[in-house]
Amino acid sequence: MTRSHRWNLGAKLAMVATPFLVLTLLAISATLWVSWQLEGGAAAVNEAGRMRMQTYRMALSLATADAASLRQQLPAFEESLVLLRRGDPERPLFVPWDDTVRERFATVEQDWQRLRPQWSAPGAADAARLREQAAGFVAHIEALVDAIEAHMSRWTALQHLLQTVVLGLALAGAVALLLTGYRFVLEPVQQLKRAIERLQGGDFDARVASTSSDEFGTLATGFNDLAEHLQSMYRSLEAKVADKTRELQDKGERLQALYDMSTLMAQATTLETLADGFARRIAQVAHADGVAIRWSDEANRRYLLLASQGLPQGMREAEQCLEAGHCNCGAPQAGPGLRVIPIRAQGGAPLPHCAQAEFESLVALPIRLHERTMGELELFYNAQHTPSAAEQSLLEALAAHLAAAMENLRLDSLAKEAAVSQERNLLARELHDSIAQSLAFLKIQVQLMRDALASGDAARIQAVLGEIDAGVRESYGDVRELLLHFRTRANAEQIEPALQTTLRKFEHQSGITARLHMLGQGLPLAPDVQLQVLHIVQEALSNVRKHAHAHQVWLDVQQQPQWRFEVRDDGIGFDAEDPARSEAHVGLRIMAERAERIGATLELLSTPGRGSSMVLTLPPAVLPATAPAPEEAAA
């Protein structure tokens, strides 16, 4: 049984490069070895050349009878001979031996063995003979050097040959690698590139033809599989796009439904308007043939029909109010979630109005808020219908929005009722503190008038009539001020227009010149805070009209670093410590109560004969509210 081998790209490149690499390494090793031989031979040549110099020095020492130098030079020459004979691997130094080199080295040794006894004793030979001996010995040494150099020249030629071989192997290996790279790398890459370009151009029939078993073969197989998968996906892409389009349209319709419901809930001001609008829109969103929205009492025992859409008149009248459990509708005990009720299967239902209206199925969804059932949403269909998961999620979200909107309407109604009640109480206190006291004074004057008429005292009658006239005028002025106060409205952004209107009405009523000065820039006040500030300013102006006898009034408003309102006049002033100012105490108490409601501080400053001043300082935390101010009750 034969087994096929799968050669990857790395193995193929290694097979091509390995022979060249091995040959190159062998050639480099041989070159290094030859270089080592040449280095050792060069050192031997240097050492042999030094022996020539030593020979001349010994001859000079013999000629001059320098025994001390001769004793040092003889052992040094013998050491050089021993070094050439044995070599020194550490330097390196060794003689490249061959027959010629050995023969000439032996000649040098023989000459030295013959000359050494003669040269050991200075003065033993004459100068002519000494020169002859030295010249012959140096000639033999030079012959040895020539033999070594001739041997080294052969090694040098071999080194050049090896270097040429290394260069040739490098060039051949590079060419082989280039050809191999083109055959196994560049050509497959070009094929893959052309196939990709065809695929990008929309030709899903593009394939890569490859029979290799390396990485590019695997890549080609993967590309072909990918192209085939893309081709199959492209064939079914139109259907998938249509499905996605329908899905996006459904999501868009659901988002539009949520937006429409949010808009309706934001604009609805009454429960009836909210329920009617919700019923119309939910019928379109859920594609229902009939819709009913029922409101439940706190005990969830009765369900009142708030709004309906598409239901017969007889069914609406008969099911205007359902008792819990008397029908399939209004049955929270069946579960807090959505219920699908097949109407035809409920043959024993006590109230068969749904079947009489030819409805086939009912989708009931409780309207719940914080685990509290507020009512029920009912969708009627002329055919069997079961909502999908997306439709069920949308219906539950819309029902939750409806519950929140119903609760907001209830809380808003309670807030308006509380605001009206609060202002009525404040109005009652102001009527009691101002007009009621004036009427009590008039009642006393009427009794005094009766006594004066009974006694026939004309002077007393005129005096009492004057008091009654002044009291009526005062009561009339108080009533007009109250009407002015409670018709005042604050601006949601700026208080300056309301202050200017107040001062103009004060000038028209009292004839006293009034000036407004706004200093700095600050955050706008909340509408309810603006309203209380206006009432305090109006009460201060009323006190000026009644008691100050002023010719001019100034209203200074400082907005930074906190709001500060000062009403000052050039009137007669008063003693702030005088307990007899009972009438002034009434207005001051009213202003103090209003200031306390908004957390402000109120100061009253006055000096007799030099006018008076009322200073209202708001806390820094008074910021604009996000909700509109509650409706102010009119007088």
C-alpha positions as CSV (number, residue, x, y, z in Angstrom):
1,M,0.0,0.0,0.0
2,T,1.5,3.3,-1.1
3,R,1.2,6.4,1.1
4,S,1.1,9.8,-0.6
5,H,3.2,12.5,1.0
6,R,1.8,16.1,1.4
7,W,4.7,18.5,1.0
8,N,3.9,21.9,2.4
9,L,5.4,25.2,1.1
10,G,8.1,25.3,3.8
11,A,9.2,21.7,3.0
12,K,9.5,22.5,-0.7
13,L,11.6,25.6,-0.2
14,A,13.7,23.7,2.3
15,M,14.4,20.9,-0.2
16,V,15.5,23.4,-2.8
17,A,17.7,25.5,-0.4
18,T,19.3,22.7,1.6
19,P,21.8,21.4,-1.0
20,F,23.0,24.9,-1.7
21,L,23.2,25.6,1.9
22,V,25.2,22.5,2.7
23,L,27.6,23.0,-0.2
24,T,28.0,26.7,0.8
25,L,28.8,25.7,4.4
26,L,31.4,23.2,3.2
27,A,33.0,25.7,0.9
28,I,33.1,28.3,3.7
29,S,34.5,25.8,6.1
30,A,37.3,24.9,3.6
31,T,38.0,28.6,3.0
32,L,38.3,29.1,6.8
33,W,40.7,26.2,7.0
34,V,42.8,27.5,4.2
35,S,42.9,30.9,5.8
36,W,44.1,29.3,9.0
37,Q,46.9,27.6,7.1
38,L,47.8,30.8,5.4
39,E,47.8,32.7,8.7
40,G,50.1,30.1,10.3
41,G,52.4,30.0,7.2
42,A,52.7,33.8,7.3
43,A,53.7,33.7,10.9
44,A,56.4,31.0,10.0
45,V,57.7,33.3,7.3
46,N,58.0,36.1,9.8
47,E,59.8,33.9,12.3
48,A,62.2,32.6,9.6
49,G,62.9,36.2,8.5
50,R,63.7,37.0,12.2
51,M,66.3,34.2,12.1
52,R,68.1,36.1,9.4
53,M,68.3,39.2,11.6
54,Q,69.5,37.1,14.5
55,T,72.3,35.6,12.3
56,Y,73.6,39.0,11.4
57,R,73.5,40.1,15.1
58,M,75.4,37.0,16.2
59,A,78.0,37.7,13.5
60,L,78.4,41.3,14.7
61,S,78.8,40.1,18.3
62,L,81.5,37.7,17.2
63,A,83.3,40.3,15.2
64,T,83.2,42.8,18.2
65,A,83.9,40.1,20.8
66,D,80.7,41.0,22.6
67,A,80.4,37.8,24.7
68,A,77.4,39.1,26.8
69,S,75.2,39.8,23.8
70,L,76.3,36.5,22.2
71,R,75.1,34.5,25.2
72,Q,71.6,36.0,24.8
73,Q,71.4,35.7,21.1
74,L,72.4,32.0,20.8
75,P,69.5,30.6,23.0
76,A,67.1,33.0,21.2
77,F,68.1,31.6,17.8
78,E,67.7,28.0,19.0
79,E,64.2,28.9,20.3
80,S,63.2,30.1,16.9
81,L,64.4,26.8,15.4
82,V,62.3,24.9,17.9
83,L,59.3,27.1,17.3
84,L,59.5,26.5,13.5
85,R,59.9,22.8,14.1
86,R,57.0,22.3,16.5
87,G,54.7,25.3,15.6
88,D,52.5,27.4,17.9
89,P,48.7,26.9,17.5
90,E,47.9,29.8,19.8
91,R,49.4,32.5,17.6
92,P,48.8,30.6,15.2
93,L,52.3,29.6,13.8
94,F,53.2,26.5,11.9
95,V,55.3,25.6,8.9
96,P,53.4,24.3,5.9
97,W,55.5,21.2,5.5
98,D,56.3,19.5,2.2
99,D,59.4,17.7,0.9
100,T,61.1,20.9,-0.2
101,V,60.4,22.7,3.0
102,R,61.6,19.7,5.1
103,E,64.8,19.4,3.1
104,R,65.7,23.1,3.4
105,F,64.8,23.2,7.1
106,A,67.1,20.2,7.7
107,T,69.9,22.1,5.9
108,V,69.4,25.1,8.2
109,E,69.5,22.8,11.3
110,Q,72.7,21.1,10.0
111,D,74.3,24.5,9.4
112,W,73.4,25.6,12.9
113,Q,74.7,22.4,14.5
114,R,78.0,23.0,12.7
115,L,78.3,26.8,13.4
116,R,77.1,26.8,17.0
117,P,80.3,25.4,18.5
118,Q,82.4,27.8,16.5
119,W,80.3,30.9,17.4
120,S,80.1,30.1,21.0
121,A,83.6,31.4,21.6
122,P,84.2,35.0,20.5
123,G,87.4,35.7,18.7
124,A,87.9,32.1,17.6
125,A,87.5,32.9,13.9
126,D,88.7,35.8,11.7
127,A,86.4,38.3,10.2
128,A,86.6,37.1,6.6
129,R,85.7,33.5,7.5
130,L,83.0,34.8,9.8
131,R,81.4,36.8,7.0
132,E,81.5,33.8,4.7
133,Q,79.9,31.5,7.3
134,A,77.1,34.1,8.0
135,A,76.4,34.7,4.3
136,G,76.1,31.0,3.6
137,F,73.9,30.4,6.6
138,V,71.6,33.3,5.7
139,A,71.3,32.0,2.1
140,H,70.0,28.6,3.5
141,I,67.5,30.5,5.7
142,E,66.3,32.5,2.7
143,A,65.9,29.3,0.7
144,L,63.7,28.0,3.5
145,V,61.6,31.2,3.4
146,D,61.2,30.9,-0.4
147,A,60.1,27.3,0.0
148,I,57.5,28.3,2.6
149,E,56.2,31.2,0.4
150,A,56.0,28.9,-2.6
151,H,53.8,26.5,-0.6
152,M,51.6,29.4,0.7
153,S,51.1,30.6,-2.8
154,R,49.4,27.2,-3.6
155,W,47.2,27.6,-0.6
156,T,46.3,31.2,-1.7
157,A,45.3,29.9,-5.1
158,L,43.1,27.3,-3.4
159,Q,41.5,30.0,-1.2
160,H,40.6,32.0,-4.3
161,L,39.1,29.0,-5.9
162,L,37.0,28.2,-2.8
163,Q,35.8,31.9,-2.6
164,T,34.8,31.6,-6.3
165,V,32.9,28.4,-5.5
166,V,31.1,30.1,-2.6
167,L,30.1,33.0,-4.8
168,G,28.8,30.6,-7.5
169,L,26.8,28.6,-4.9
170,A,25.3,31.8,-3.6
171,L,24.3,33.0,-7.0
172,A,22.9,29.5,-8.0
173,G,21.0,29.3,-4.7
174,A,19.5,32.7,-5.2
175,V,18.4,31.8,-8.7
176,A,17.0,28.5,-7.5
177,L,15.0,30.2,-4.7
178,L,13.7,32.9,-7.1
179,L,12.5,30.2,-9.5
180,T,11.0,28.2,-6.7
181,G,9.4,31.3,-5.2
182,Y,7.8,32.1,-8.5
183,R,6.7,28.6,-9.1
184,F,5.3,27.9,-5.7
185,V,4.4,31.4,-4.4
186,L,4.1,34.2,-7.0
187,E,2.2,32.2,-9.6
188,P,-0.4,30.9,-7.1
189,V,-0.7,34.4,-5.6
190,Q,-1.3,35.8,-9.1
191,Q,-4.0,33.2,-9.8
192,L,-5.7,33.9,-6.5
193,K,-5.5,37.7,-7.2
194,R,-7.1,37.3,-10.6
195,A,-9.9,35.1,-9.1
196,I,-10.5,37.7,-6.4
197,E,-10.8,40.4,-9.0
198,R,-13.3,38.4,-10.9
199,L,-15.2,37.8,-7.7
200,Q,-15.2,41.5,-6.9
201,G,-16.5,42.2,-10.3
202,G,-19.6,40.0,-9.7
203,D,-18.4,36.8,-11.4
204,F,-19.2,34.2,-8.7
205,D,-18.1,31.4,-11.1
206,A,-14.5,32.4,-10.5
207,R,-12.4,29.4,-9.2
208,V,-8.7,28.8,-8.6
209,A,-7.2,25.7,-10.3
210,S,-4.6,24.2,-8.0
211,T,-3.5,20.6,-7.6
212,S,-0.7,21.3,-5.1
213,S,-1.0,20.0,-1.5
214,D,0.8,22.9,0.1
215,E,-0.6,26.0,1.9
216,F,-1.6,27.6,-1.4
217,G,-3.5,24.4,-2.3
218,T,-5.4,24.7,1.0
219,L,-6.0,28.4,0.3
220,A,-7.3,27.7,-3.2
221,T,-9.6,25.1,-1.8
222,G,-10.9,27.5,0.8
223,F,-11.3,30.3,-1.8
224,N,-13.3,27.9,-4.0
225,D,-15.5,26.9,-1.1
226,L,-16.0,30.6,-0.2
227,A,-16.9,31.5,-3.8
228,E,-19.4,28.7,-4.0
229,H,-20.9,29.8,-0.7
230,L,-21.1,33.4,-1.9
231,Q,-22.7,32.1,-5.1
232,S,-25.3,30.2,-3.2
233,M,-25.9,33.2,-0.9
234,Y,-26.3,35.5,-3.8
235,R,-28.9,33.3,-5.4
236,S,-31.0,33.6,-2.2
237,L,-30.0,37.2,-1.5
238,E,-33.1,38.7,-3.0
239,A,-35.4,36.6,-0.8
240,K,-33.4,37.5,2.2
241,V,-33.4,41.2,1.3
242,A,-37.2,41.0,0.9
243,D,-37.5,39.4,4.3
244,K,-35.2,41.9,5.9
245,T,-37.2,44.7,4.2
246,R,-40.4,43.4,5.6
247,E,-38.8,43.1,9.0
248,L,-37.6,46.7,8.9
249,Q,-41.0,47.9,7.8
250,D,-42.6,46.1,10.7
251,K,-40.1,47.6,13.1
252,G,-40.6,51.0,11.5
253,E,-44.4,50.6,11.9
254,R,-43.9,49.7,15.6
255,L,-41.7,52.7,16.2
256,Q,-44.1,54.9,14.4
257,A,-46.9,53.5,16.6
258,L,-44.9,54.2,19.7
259,Y,-44.2,57.7,18.5
260,D,-47.9,58.4,17.7
261,M,-49.0,57.0,21.0
262,S,-46.4,59.1,22.9
263,T,-47.6,62.2,21.0
264,L,-51.2,61.4,21.8
265,M,-50.4,60.8,25.5
266,A,-48.4,64.1,25.7
267,Q,-51.3,66.1,24.1
268,A,-54.3,64.4,25.8
269,T,-55.7,66.5,28.6
270,T,-58.7,64.3,29.6
271,L,-59.1,60.6,30.2
272,E,-61.8,60.5,27.5
273,T,-59.6,62.1,24.9
274,L,-56.8,59.8,25.7
275,A,-58.9,56.6,25.6
276,D,-60.6,57.6,22.3
277,G,-57.4,58.4,20.6
278,F,-55.7,55.3,21.9
279,A,-58.5,53.1,20.7
280,R,-58.4,54.5,17.2
281,R,-54.6,54.1,16.9
282,I,-54.4,50.6,18.5
283,A,-57.0,49.4,16.0
284,Q,-54.7,50.4,13.1
285,V,-51.5,49.1,14.8
286,A,-52.9,45.7,15.8
287,H,-55.1,45.4,12.6
288,A,-58.0,44.6,14.9
289,D,-61.7,44.6,13.9
290,G,-62.8,45.9,17.2
291,V,-61.2,47.6,20.3
292,A,-62.5,48.2,23.8
293,I,-60.7,50.0,26.6
294,R,-62.1,49.4,30.0
295,W,-61.3,51.2,33.3
296,S,-61.3,49.2,36.5
297,D,-62.1,50.3,40.1
298,E,-59.6,49.9,42.8
299,A,-61.0,46.5,43.8
300,N,-61.0,45.3,40.2
301,R,-64.6,44.2,40.5
302,R,-66.1,46.4,37.9
303,Y,-64.9,47.3,34.4
304,L,-66.3,50.5,32.8
305,L,-66.1,51.0,29.0
306,L,-64.1,54.1,28.5
307,A,-63.7,54.0,24.7
308,S,-64.4,51.6,21.8
309,Q,-63.7,51.2,18.1
310,G,-65.5,49.0,15.7
311,L,-68.0,47.5,18.2
312,P,-71.7,47.3,17.4
313,Q,-73.9,49.8,19.2
314,G,-75.9,47.0,21.0
315,M,-72.7,45.5,22.3
316,R,-71.4,48.8,23.6
317,E,-74.7,49.5,25.4
318,A,-74.9,46.0,26.9
319,E,-71.3,45.9,28.1
320,Q,-71.0,49.5,29.3
321,C,-70.1,48.1,32.8
322,L,-69.0,44.5,33.4
323,E,-68.7,42.7,36.7
324,A,-65.5,40.8,37.1
325,G,-66.0,37.1,36.1
326,H,-69.3,37.7,34.3
327,C,-67.6,37.6,30.9
328,N,-64.3,36.5,29.4
329,C,-63.4,40.1,29.5
330,G,-62.4,41.7,32.8
331,A,-60.9,38.6,34.3
332,P,-57.6,39.6,35.9
333,Q,-57.6,36.4,37.9
334,A,-56.8,34.5,34.7
335,G,-53.2,36.0,34.7
336,P,-51.4,39.3,34.4
337,G,-50.2,38.8,30.8
338,L,-51.8,38.7,27.4
339,R,-54.6,36.2,26.8
340,V,-55.9,34.9,23.5
341,I,-59.5,33.8,23.9
342,P,-61.2,31.8,21.1
343,I,-64.8,33.2,21.2
344,R,-66.5,30.3,19.5
345,A,-65.0,27.8,22.0
346,Q,-66.5,29.8,24.9
347,G,-70.0,28.7,24.2
348,G,-71.0,28.8,27.9
349,A,-70.1,32.5,28.4
350,P,-72.7,34.4,30.3
351,L,-72.6,37.4,27.9
352,P,-72.5,36.2,24.3
353,H,-72.3,39.6,22.7
354,C,-68.9,38.9,21.0
355,A,-70.3,35.8,19.3
356,Q,-73.4,37.7,18.2
357,A,-71.1,40.4,16.6
358,E,-69.4,37.5,14.7
359,F,-66.0,37.9,16.3
360,E,-63.9,34.8,16.3
361,S,-61.1,35.6,18.7
362,L,-60.3,38.1,21.5
363,V,-56.9,39.3,22.7
364,A,-57.2,40.7,26.2
365,L,-54.3,42.6,27.8
366,P,-54.5,44.1,31.3
367,I,-53.5,47.7,31.7
368,R,-51.1,47.6,34.7
369,L,-48.9,50.1,36.5
370,H,-46.7,49.0,39.4
371,E,-48.4,45.7,39.9
372,R,-51.8,47.5,40.0
373,T,-54.4,46.7,37.4
374,M,-56.0,49.9,36.1
375,G,-58.1,48.4,33.3
376,E,-58.1,46.1,30.3
377,L,-57.4,46.5,26.6
378,E,-59.4,44.2,24.4
379,L,-58.8,43.5,20.7
380,F,-61.5,41.7,18.7
381,Y,-60.9,39.8,15.4
382,N,-63.3,38.4,12.9
383,A,-60.9,35.4,12.4
384,Q,-58.7,33.3,14.6
385,H,-55.6,35.4,15.5
386,T,-52.6,34.8,17.7
387,P,-50.2,37.7,18.1
388,S,-46.5,37.0,17.3
389,A,-43.8,37.6,19.9
390,A,-43.0,41.0,18.4
391,E,-46.7,42.0,18.3
392,Q,-47.2,40.9,21.9
393,S,-44.2,42.9,23.0
394,L,-45.5,46.0,21.1
395,L,-49.0,45.6,22.7
396,E,-47.6,45.2,26.2
397,A,-45.4,48.3,25.7
398,L,-48.4,50.4,24.4
399,A,-50.6,49.1,27.3
400,A,-47.8,50.2,29.7
401,H,-47.7,53.6,28.1
402,L,-51.4,53.9,28.4
403,A,-51.3,53.0,32.1
404,A,-48.6,55.6,32.7
405,A,-50.6,58.3,30.8
406,M,-53.8,57.5,32.7
407,E,-51.8,57.8,36.0
408,N,-50.2,61.1,34.9
409,L,-53.6,62.5,34.1
410,R,-54.9,61.5,37.5
411,L,-51.8,63.0,39.3
412,D,-52.1,66.1,37.2
413,S,-55.7,66.5,38.2
414,L,-54.9,66.0,41.8
415,A,-52.1,68.6,41.6
416,K,-54.4,71.1,40.0
417,E,-57.0,70.4,42.6
418,A,-54.4,70.9,45.4
419,A,-53.1,74.1,43.8
420,V,-56.7,75.5,43.5
421,S,-57.4,74.5,47.1
422,Q,-54.2,76.1,48.3
423,E,-54.9,79.4,46.5
424,R,-58.4,79.4,47.7
425,N,-57.2,79.1,51.3
426,L,-54.7,81.9,50.6
427,L,-57.5,84.0,49.1
428,A,-59.7,83.3,52.1
429,R,-56.9,84.5,54.4
430,E,-56.3,87.7,52.5
431,L,-60.1,88.4,52.3
432,H,-60.3,87.8,56.1
433,D,-57.2,90.0,56.8
434,S,-58.2,92.9,54.6
435,I,-61.8,93.1,53.4
436,A,-63.3,91.3,56.3
437,Q,-61.8,93.7,58.7
438,S,-63.0,96.7,56.6
439,L,-66.5,95.2,56.6
440,A,-66.4,94.7,60.4
441,F,-65.3,98.4,60.7
442,L,-68.3,99.4,58.4
443,K,-70.7,97.3,60.5
444,I,-69.6,99.2,63.6
445,Q,-70.1,102.5,61.8
446,V,-73.6,101.5,60.6
447,Q,-74.5,100.8,64.3
448,L,-73.1,104.2,65.2
449,M,-75.1,105.8,62.4
450,R,-78.3,104.2,63.8
451,D,-77.5,105.6,67.2
452,A,-76.8,109.1,65.7
453,L,-80.1,109.0,63.7
454,A,-82.0,108.0,66.7
455,S,-80.5,110.9,68.7
456,G,-80.9,113.4,65.8
457,D,-77.2,114.5,66.2
458,A,-76.5,116.0,62.8
459,A,-72.8,116.6,63.4
460,R,-72.3,113.0,64.6
461,I,-74.3,111.8,61.6
462,Q,-71.9,113.6,59.2
463,A,-68.9,112.3,61.0
464,V,-70.1,108.7,60.8
465,L,-71.0,109.1,57.1
466,G,-67.5,110.3,56.5
467,E,-66.1,107.2,58.2
468,I,-68.5,104.9,56.2
469,D,-67.5,106.6,53.0
470,A,-63.8,106.2,53.8
471,G,-64.3,102.5,54.7
472,V,-66.3,101.8,51.5
473,R,-63.5,103.4,49.5
474,E,-60.9,101.4,51.3
475,S,-62.8,98.2,50.8
476,Y,-63.3,99.0,47.1
477,G,-59.5,99.6,46.7
478,D,-58.7,96.3,48.5
479,V,-61.1,94.4,46.2
480,R,-59.5,95.9,43.1
481,E,-56.0,95.0,44.4
482,L,-57.1,91.5,45.0
483,L,-58.6,91.2,41.6
484,L,-55.3,92.6,40.2
485,H,-53.2,90.2,42.2
486,F,-55.1,87.1,41.2
487,R,-55.2,88.0,37.6
488,T,-51.5,88.3,37.4
489,R,-49.7,85.5,35.5
490,A,-45.9,84.7,35.5
491,N,-43.8,84.3,32.4
492,A,-42.1,80.9,32.1
493,E,-38.7,82.4,31.3
494,Q,-38.5,86.0,32.5
495,I,-40.1,87.9,35.4
496,E,-39.3,91.4,34.1
497,P,-42.4,91.8,31.8
498,A,-44.7,90.8,34.7
499,L,-43.0,93.3,37.1
500,Q,-43.3,96.1,34.5
501,T,-47.0,95.3,34.1
502,T,-47.5,95.4,37.9
503,L,-45.8,98.8,38.2
504,R,-47.9,100.2,35.3
505,K,-51.1,99.1,37.0
506,F,-49.9,100.5,40.3
507,E,-49.1,103.9,38.7
508,H,-52.6,103.9,37.1
509,Q,-54.3,103.1,40.3
510,S,-52.3,105.2,42.8
511,G,-50.9,108.0,40.7
512,I,-47.4,107.3,42.2
513,T,-44.4,107.2,39.8
514,A,-42.8,103.7,39.8
515,R,-39.4,102.7,38.3
516,L,-37.9,99.3,37.7
517,H,-34.1,98.6,37.7
518,M,-32.8,95.1,36.6
519,L,-29.2,94.4,37.6
520,G,-27.1,91.5,36.3
521,Q,-28.0,88.3,34.6
522,G,-29.2,85.1,36.4
523,L,-31.0,81.8,35.8
524,P,-34.8,82.3,35.3
525,L,-37.1,81.6,38.2
526,A,-39.6,78.8,38.3
527,P,-43.1,79.9,37.4
528,D,-44.5,79.1,40.9
529,V,-41.7,81.1,42.5
530,Q,-42.3,84.0,40.1
531,L,-46.0,84.1,41.1
532,Q,-45.2,84.3,44.8
533,V,-42.7,87.0,44.2
534,L,-45.2,89.0,42.2
535,H,-47.8,88.7,45.0
536,I,-45.2,89.9,47.6
537,V,-44.2,92.9,45.4
538,Q,-47.9,93.7,44.9
539,E,-48.6,93.6,48.6
540,A,-45.6,95.9,49.3
541,L,-46.9,98.3,46.7
542,S,-50.4,98.2,48.3
543,N,-48.9,99.1,51.7
544,V,-47.1,102.0,50.0
545,R,-50.3,103.2,48.4
546,K,-52.2,103.0,51.7
547,H,-49.7,104.3,54.3
548,A,-46.5,105.8,52.8
549,H,-47.9,109.1,51.2
550,A,-45.0,108.7,48.7
551,H,-44.4,110.5,45.4
552,Q,-42.2,107.8,43.9
553,V,-41.5,104.1,44.2
554,W,-38.4,102.1,43.1
555,L,-38.2,98.4,42.4
556,D,-34.6,97.2,42.3
557,V,-34.0,93.6,41.1
558,Q,-30.6,92.0,41.5
559,Q,-30.1,88.6,39.8
560,Q,-26.6,87.7,40.8
561,P,-25.2,86.0,42.9
562,Q,-28.8,85.4,44.0
563,W,-32.2,87.0,43.3
564,R,-33.0,90.0,45.5
565,F,-36.1,92.3,45.2
566,E,-36.3,95.6,47.0
567,V,-39.4,97.9,47.0
568,R,-38.5,101.4,48.4
569,D,-40.3,104.7,48.5
570,D,-39.8,108.3,49.5
571,G,-42.8,108.4,51.8
572,I,-43.2,109.4,55.4
573,G,-41.8,106.1,56.8
574,F,-42.7,104.6,60.1
575,D,-41.2,103.2,63.3
576,A,-40.5,99.5,62.6
577,E,-40.6,98.8,66.4
578,D,-44.1,100.5,66.9
579,P,-46.6,97.8,68.0
580,A,-49.5,100.0,67.1
581,R,-49.2,99.3,63.3
582,S,-52.0,96.7,63.4
583,E,-53.2,97.3,59.9
584,A,-49.7,97.2,58.4
585,H,-49.1,94.0,60.3
586,V,-51.8,92.3,58.3
587,G,-50.0,93.0,54.9
588,L,-46.6,92.1,56.4
589,R,-48.0,88.8,57.7
590,I,-49.3,87.9,54.3
591,M,-46.0,88.7,52.6
592,A,-44.1,86.7,55.3
593,E,-46.3,83.7,54.6
594,R,-45.7,83.8,50.9
595,A,-41.9,84.3,51.4
596,E,-41.9,81.2,53.7
597,R,-43.6,79.1,51.0
598,I,-40.7,79.6,48.6
599,G,-37.9,79.6,51.3
600,A,-37.1,83.3,51.0
601,T,-36.2,85.8,53.6
602,L,-38.2,89.1,54.1
603,E,-36.9,92.3,55.7
604,L,-38.7,95.5,56.4
605,L,-36.6,98.6,56.9
606,S,-38.0,102.1,57.6
607,T,-37.1,105.4,59.3
608,P,-39.8,108.0,60.1
609,G,-39.6,110.8,57.5
610,R,-37.1,109.0,55.3
611,G,-39.2,106.4,53.5
612,S,-39.3,102.6,53.9
613,S,-37.9,99.6,52.1
614,M,-39.0,95.9,51.7
615,V,-36.2,93.5,50.8
616,L,-37.0,89.9,49.5
617,T,-34.0,87.6,49.1
618,L,-34.4,84.2,47.4
619,P,-32.2,81.2,48.3
620,P,-29.6,80.3,45.7
621,A,-31.2,76.9,45.1
622,V,-34.3,78.4,43.5
623,L,-34.0,77.2,39.9
624,P,-36.5,77.0,37.0
625,A,-38.9,74.1,37.1
626,T,-39.5,71.7,34.2
627,A,-43.2,71.6,34.7
628,P,-45.6,74.6,34.1
629,A,-46.9,76.5,37.0
630,P,-50.2,75.4,38.5
631,E,-53.3,77.3,37.4
632,E,-53.9,80.3,39.6
633,A,-57.5,80.7,40.8
634,A,-59.1,84.0,39.7
635,A,-60.8,86.3,42.2
